[in-house]
Amino acid sequence: MKFACLTLAAAVLCRGAEPAEKIAISPDWSRVTSECRTSVTIQVVVNPPLRRGSAIHDRVFRELRALGADYVRFVPWFPYPRLGVAELEPPAGGKTFWDFSLIDPLATDFLNATAGHPVVMNFSTIPQWMWVTPRPVSYPDDPNQVLWNYTQGSELRDPTAKEVADYYARLVSWYTKGGFTDEAGQRHESGYHYRISHWEVLNEVDFEHSMSPQRYTGIYDAVVQAIRAVEPDMKFVGLGLAEPSNAAATFEYFLNPRNHKPGVPLDFISYHFYATPTPDQAPAAQQFTFFEQAERFLTTVRFAEAIRKRLSASTGVMLNELGAIAADDARQGQPGYVFKPIPDSYWNLCAALYAYLYGQLAGMGIDVAGASQLVGYPSQYPSVSLVNWETGEPNARLRVVKLLRDHFGPGDHLVNTAGGGSFVYAQAFTTRDGARRLLLVNKRDREFDVVIPEANGKTVEYVDQTTGSQPPARAKISGDTFKLTGYMVAVVEL
């Protein structure tokens, strides 16, 4: 029998009949362990639900604006060639085929929603005709139709990569300089003069076109030089690796300045992590898999950091795709694929995973922790979505991103925090404005009684399975103990 709880706050703070395990937490505010450099942010991958006229367009861009995050990553990606490639056909007969009519609404809505913040733009897909293939690669007339085999070929038709570099220089000019002159000498006017602070050169190059470190570095250098001729103050992000655990040789080669052309900057590198269960794994088992995989990823981060600090210590790090992918998502586009509904608890598990990674990465000095992605939906990685793809309402993942964004940020200090253990993560911060805050993450779908000697009368703000997709709840703590429910992410004001 459970005790009755009359309010949401009471439901979280009251005790059930079965006693929960007690976890003692004790921050030492006098012992600063590191300074936080980590910005909380997300990535926005272009897909049809983000187009104007969709049922969720207005809501998701309002949520993006309200998030107010720095370094949001914008990625027009290959499954929708018409939404991400501005020159789908090669020049011929003195004519070119530049067309921004479907791309501009997406790009400008993004840039307007993030105005006043540094952003990371990544038009990740090189036009397919720039690659050597046995035959031309076709693409659907319908811009909303997903296509998973657009990126073919491993050799550029121009091995110097100048053709690719000129394409990206013109893209940048379109959005920052009001237009560009095409390959045939014709001027194209956009009227856009947006401020774009960062440009990421390609995406998951260890997967897409299977680039060697040498080939990618050559393309990176050519693209950076061409864009800098247009925007001398642009900062650049390199690599975007999908599998950093297999990329020691790539880190070693790319981060060595001697492997780059003179003057080419190494501003940032980026790489990704997705926890992925096995196809036969029940939802209740995924909590163990996700956090075990997170620990292995954090080991990879430490290894990559050792290489970076040895070769190019001034280079920053953006981990700009962090999340989880359901096993079923890997079967998208295959015969017999059927979308399976995702349980609500999954979103809270993923939210707890991100909050845990944020705390760990903040302690390592990583610059950006980006949750992936604003909108996923059936046929395009539904399990990575930060919103409900039918309504645009944030799920627990985006609620936790904003909770962290509102309470922590670069310039805060992490302090020594005793307690927690294998199942409860605890990290105390002294913020830039002098506030004392404690981040708590329950890595398990069961309750713990958290004991904090200084907690009596303090406020806790939290996201858990009772708040679901609603904004974080707030409550007062009575005594020195409160209940951390399954997958709860909480910020205690101390």
GIUR-V565646 format. One record per residue. N is the residue number from 1. RES is the residue in three letters. D_CENTER is the distance of its C-alpha to the mean C-alpha in Angstrom with 2 decimals. Layout:
n->(N:N)
res->(RES:RES)
d_center->(D_CENTER:D_CENTER)
This chain:
n->(1:2:3:4:5:6:7:8:9:10:11:12:13:14:15:16:17:18:19:20:21:22:23:24:25:26:27:28:29:30:31:32:33:34:35:36:37:38:39:40:41:42:43:44:45:46:47:48:49:50:51:52:53:54:55:56:57:58:59:60:61:62:63:64:65:66:67:68:69:70:71:72:73:74:75:76:77:78:79:80:81:82:83:84:85:86:87:88:89:90:91:92:93:94:95:96:97:98:99:100:101:102:103:104:105:106:107:108:109:110:111:112:113:114:115:116:117:118:119:120:121:122:123:124:125:126:127:128:129:130:131:132:133:134:135:136:137:138:139:140:141:142:143:144:145:146:147:148:149:150:151:152:153:154:155:156:157:158:159:160:161:162:163:164:165:166:167:168:169:170:171:172:173:174:175:176:177:178:179:180:181:182:183:184:185:186:187:188:189:190:191:192:193:194:195:196:197:198:199:200:201:202:203:204:205:206:207:208:209:210:211:212:213:214:215:216:217:218:219:220:221:222:223:224:225:226:227:228:229:230:231:232:233:234:235:236:237:238:239:240:241:242:243:244:245:246:247:248:249:250:251:252:253:254:255:256:257:258:259:260:261:262:263:264:265:266:267:268:269:270:271:272:273:274:275:276:277:278:279:280:281:282:283:284:285:286:287:288:289:290:291:292:293:294:295:296:297:298:299:300:301:302:303:304:305:306:307:308:309:310:311:312:313:314:315:316:317:318:319:320:321:322:323:324:325:326:327:328:329:330:331:332:333:334:335:336:337:338:339:340:341:342:343:344:345:346:347:348:349:350:351:352:353:354:355:356:357:358:359:360:361:362:363:364:365:366:367:368:369:370:371:372:373:374:375:376:377:378:379:380:381:382:383:384:385:386:387:388:389:390:391:392:393:394:395:396:397:398:399:400:401:402:403:404:405:406:407:408:409:410:411:412:413:414:415:416:417:418:419:420:421:422:423:424:425:426:427:428:429:430:431:432:433:434:435:436:437:438:439:440:441:442:443:444:445:446:447:448:449:450:451:452:453:454:455:456:457:458:459:460:461:462:463:464:465:466:467:468:469:470:471:472:473:474:475:476:477:478:479:480:481:482:483:484:485:486:487:488:489:490:491:492:493:494)
res->(MET:LYS:PHE:ALA:CYS:LEU:THR:LEU:ALA:ALA:ALA:VAL:LEU:CYS:ARG:GLY:ALA:GLU:PRO:ALA:GLU:LYS:ILE:ALA:ILE:SER:PRO:ASP:TRP:SER:ARG:VAL:THR:SER:GLU:CYS:ARG:THR:SER:VAL:THR:ILE:GLN:VAL:VAL:VAL:ASN:PRO:PRO:LEU:ARG:ARG:GLY:SER:ALA:ILE:HIS:ASP:ARG:VAL:PHE:ARG:GLU:LEU:ARG:ALA:LEU:GLY:ALA:ASP:TYR:VAL:ARG:PHE:VAL:PRO:TRP:PHE:PRO:TYR:PRO:ARG:LEU:GLY:VAL:ALA:GLU:LEU:GLU:PRO:PRO:ALA:GLY:GLY:LYS:THR:PHE:TRP:ASP:PHE:SER:LEU:ILE:ASP:PRO:LEU:ALA:THR:ASP:PHE:LEU:ASN:ALA:THR:ALA:GLY:HIS:PRO:VAL:VAL:MET:ASN:PHE:SER:THR:ILE:PRO:GLN:TRP:MET:TRP:VAL:THR:PRO:ARG:PRO:VAL:SER:TYR:PRO:ASP:ASP:PRO:ASN:GLN:VAL:LEU:TRP:ASN:TYR:THR:GLN:GLY:SER:GLU:LEU:ARG:ASP:PRO:THR:ALA:LYS:GLU:VAL:ALA:ASP:TYR:TYR:ALA:ARG:LEU:VAL:SER:TRP:TYR:THR:LYS:GLY:GLY:PHE:THR:ASP:GLU:ALA:GLY:GLN:ARG:HIS:GLU:SER:GLY:TYR:HIS:TYR:ARG:ILE:SER:HIS:TRP:GLU:VAL:LEU:ASN:GLU:VAL:ASP:PHE:GLU:HIS:SER:MET:SER:PRO:GLN:ARG:TYR:THR:GLY:ILE:TYR:ASP:ALA:VAL:VAL:GLN:ALA:ILE:ARG:ALA:VAL:GLU:PRO:ASP:MET:LYS:PHE:VAL:GLY:LEU:GLY:LEU:ALA:GLU:PRO:SER:ASN:ALA:ALA:ALA:THR:PHE:GLU:TYR:PHE:LEU:ASN:PRO:ARG:ASN:HIS:LYS:PRO:GLY:VAL:PRO:LEU:ASP:PHE:ILE:SER:TYR:HIS:PHE:TYR:ALA:THR:PRO:THR:PRO:ASP:GLN:ALA:PRO:ALA:ALA:GLN:GLN:PHE:THR:PHE:PHE:GLU:GLN:ALA:GLU:ARG:PHE:LEU:THR:THR:VAL:ARG:PHE:ALA:GLU:ALA:ILE:ARG:LYS:ARG:LEU:SER:ALA:SER:THR:GLY:VAL:MET:LEU:ASN:GLU:LEU:GLY:ALA:ILE:ALA:ALA:ASP:ASP:ALA:ARG:GLN:GLY:GLN:PRO:GLY:TYR:VAL:PHE:LYS:PRO:ILE:PRO:ASP:SER:TYR:TRP:ASN:LEU:CYS:ALA:ALA:LEU:TYR:ALA:TYR:LEU:TYR:GLY:GLN:LEU:ALA:GLY:MET:GLY:ILE:ASP:VAL:ALA:GLY:ALA:SER:GLN:LEU:VAL:GLY:TYR:PRO:SER:GLN:TYR:PRO:SER:VAL:SER:LEU:VAL:ASN:TRP:GLU:THR:GLY:GLU:PRO:ASN:ALA:ARG:LEU:ARG:VAL:VAL:LYS:LEU:LEU:ARG:ASP:HIS:PHE:GLY:PRO:GLY:ASP:HIS:LEU:VAL:ASN:THR:ALA:GLY:GLY:GLY:SER:PHE:VAL:TYR:ALA:GLN:ALA:PHE:THR:THR:ARG:ASP:GLY:ALA:ARG:ARG:LEU:LEU:LEU:VAL:ASN:LYS:ARG:ASP:ARG:GLU:PHE:ASP:VAL:VAL:ILE:PRO:GLU:ALA:ASN:GLY:LYS:THR:VAL:GLU:TYR:VAL:ASP:GLN:THR:THR:GLY:SER:GLN:PRO:PRO:ALA:ARG:ALA:LYS:ILE:SER:GLY:ASP:THR:PHE:LYS:LEU:THR:GLY:TYR:MET:VAL:ALA:VAL:VAL:GLU:LEU)
d_center->(42.14:39.39:40.21:39.74:37.15:37.84:34.61:30.88:30.95:33.96:32.37:29.77:32.27:35.33:36.45:37.06:40.15:38.50:37.70:34.14:33.59:33.70:31.11:32.22:29.85:31.33:29.55:31.62:30.94:33.16:31.08:27.98:25.99:23.40:21.87:18.27:16.34:12.85:11.11:9.09:6.66:4.36:4.37:7.97:9.58:13.30:15.60:18.96:18.16:16.74:20.10:22.79:25.22:22.93:23.57:20.21:19.58:21.06:19.53:15.85:16.36:18.33:15.60:13.20:16.14:16.99:13.70:14.73:11.65:11.82:9.72:7.91:7.15:9.79:10.51:13.98:14.09:17.33:18.08:19.33:21.34:23.06:19.93:18.45:21.49:23.92:26.82:27.24:30.79:32.40:34.97:38.42:41.86:40.95:38.25:34.47:32.14:29.37:28.02:25.32:26.69:23.89:21.05:22.15:21.80:18.09:17.49:19.87:18.68:15.19:16.93:19.33:16.91:15.18:18.58:19.41:16.00:14.80:12.31:10.95:12.68:12.54:15.36:14.69:17.88:21.20:24.10:25.56:29.07:28.21:28.09:31.29:31.63:34.84:34.68:32.62:29.44:29.84:27.32:27.96:29.62:27.58:24.23:22.91:23.93:21.31:22.29:20.96:23.41:23.02:21.90:25.23:27.14:26.69:29.07:28.77:31.95:31.95:31.45:31.30:27.99:29.63:29.28:25.49:25.38:27.63:25.50:22.47:24.87:26.19:22.80:22.19:25.81:25.47:22.94:24.26:27.94:29.20:29.58:30.69:33.60:33.12:34.63:37.91:38.28:37.49:35.66:32.86:32.26:29.13:29.98:26.41:26.01:22.45:21.17:18.16:17.31:15.02:15.10:13.17:15.79:15.00:12.43:13.07:16.60:17.84:17.64:18.20:21.81:21.89:22.18:24.01:23.01:26.03:25.31:21.73:22.99:25.74:23.54:21.20:24.36:25.92:23.00:22.56:26.31:26.59:23.91:25.39:28.70:27.30:25.07:26.35:24.02:20.72:18.32:16.74:13.86:15.07:14.59:11.09:12.66:12.21:14.86:15.12:17.84:20.06:19.48:21.95:24.01:21.16:20.15:23.89:24.65:21.87:21.97:25.75:26.79:29.96:28.19:27.14:29.43:30.91:28.96:25.58:23.04:20.43:18.30:14.98:13.77:10.40:9.83:8.05:9.18:10.14:13.21:15.80:19.22:22.37:23.86:26.66:24.76:25.53:23.01:24.96:24.42:20.65:20.33:22.12:20.18:16.67:17.69:19.85:17.12:14.98:18.10:18.41:14.93:15.86:19.06:17.38:15.57:19.06:20.61:18.35:18.94:22.65:22.65:20.79:23.12:26.08:25.48:23.47:23.00:22.14:18.98:15.78:12.67:9.01:6.96:3.89:3.41:5.09:7.47:10.90:12.89:16.47:19.19:20.54:17.59:18.73:21.96:20.81:23.41:25.92:29.29:29.57:25.92:26.04:23.19:23.73:23.01:20.32:21.88:20.80:20.62:17.72:15.39:16.83:16.49:12.74:12.67:14.94:12.99:9.93:12.70:14.52:11.90:11.46:15.25:15.75:13.44:15.14:18.36:17.58:16.92:13.38:12.46:8.78:6.62:3.11:3.41:3.82:6.00:8.71:11.56:12.50:16.25:19.12:19.32:15.63:13.76:14.83:13.71:9.94:10.78:10.30:13.76:17.09:17.38:21.08:21.22:17.92:18.32:15.38:15.41:15.36:11.60:11.24:14.55:13.44:10.49:13.32:15.80:14.15:13.54:17.22:18.68:17.14:16.11:17.24:20.97:21.28:23.16:22.65:26.05:27.66:27.15:29.55:29.31:26.74:27.03:25.41:24.41:23.68:21.36:22.69:21.84:23.80:22.89:25.24:23.49:24.36:26.84:28.51:27.25:27.04:24.26:23.56:20.28:21.25:19.36:21.46:20.32:23.10:24.35:27.49:28.81:29.49:31.71:30.16:32.89:32.33:35.67:34.66:32.86:35.92:35.58:32.02:29.23:26.30:23.38:21.56:19.61:21.19:22.72:25.36:23.10:21.01:19.36:21.47:20.59:20.94:24.60:26.73:29.79:32.37:32.94:36.59:37.77:35.73:34.06:31.55:30.06:26.49:26.03:24.07:20.29:20.84:18.54:21.00:21.55:25.24:26.87:29.44)
